[in-house]
């Protein structure tokens, strides 16, 4: 994704507005796929597999939707103000 916003904070907001919902839906559907595991009779499926996948989904969603945008808005790349380059038009 290429944002044309001038500041880091605006680019982070633009990224969340663009890809935030698909990431959230992906995490939810992944969790939904394993939501029936606690009703299994096998201990491994009931506790180990369900917990590990659930924690991984929550950890990934938290970092993808909260931590990474904040970190990139603080120390992300600074957009060059010198205008467009003929060699790299995507950096305008």
Beta strands, then each sheet from edge to edge (+ up, - down):
end
